[in-house]
Amino acid sequence: MTDEFSLSSIELQRYQPNRYPFLMIDRVVSVVPGEYAEGYKNLTNNEWFFPKHFEGHPNMPGALQLESMAQMLTVAITTLDGLEGKVTHALEHKVKFMKEVVPGDRLDIRAELTSWKRGIARGNAICKVDNVIVSSANMLITIPDIFTQYLPK
């Protein structure tokens, strides 16, 4: 038996502190706290970044693809007991971009937590469009409220 569940766009906001226009997830279709989270972002011509990135050839900035992966990893962590709504900060990301993401695409995002100790999380994520990997990342993020408890005094 797993603790798998899904989160609507409204429920997601209990676990992910980012809000529009920086919330880069529309729905979490499956999450097992402390293991993984997966969901998607629907992209339309109405996204705030498309008009200027780039005129005549709009595509989703790589930094926002990375942000969507980091936010999904955050959901895998903040759904753990006692961590709901906690703020996370990036420590290190190694990211690869393979293909452009354009208006009309659905960005499917899966993040897996590989380590969680003393407020520091390691994880991997991939973004896919039409089942083709468009970007991936290895990430190190922290929950400062927890991490600072372990710093030398």
Secondary structure, 3 states (H helix, E strand, C coil): CCCCEEECHHHHCCCCCCCCCCCCCCEEEEEECCCEEEEEEECCCCCCCHHHCCCCCCCCCHHHHHHHHHHHHHHHHHCCCCCCCCCCEEEEEEEEECCCCCCCCEEEEEEEEEEEECCEEEEEEEEEECCEEEEEEEEEEECHHHHHHHCCC
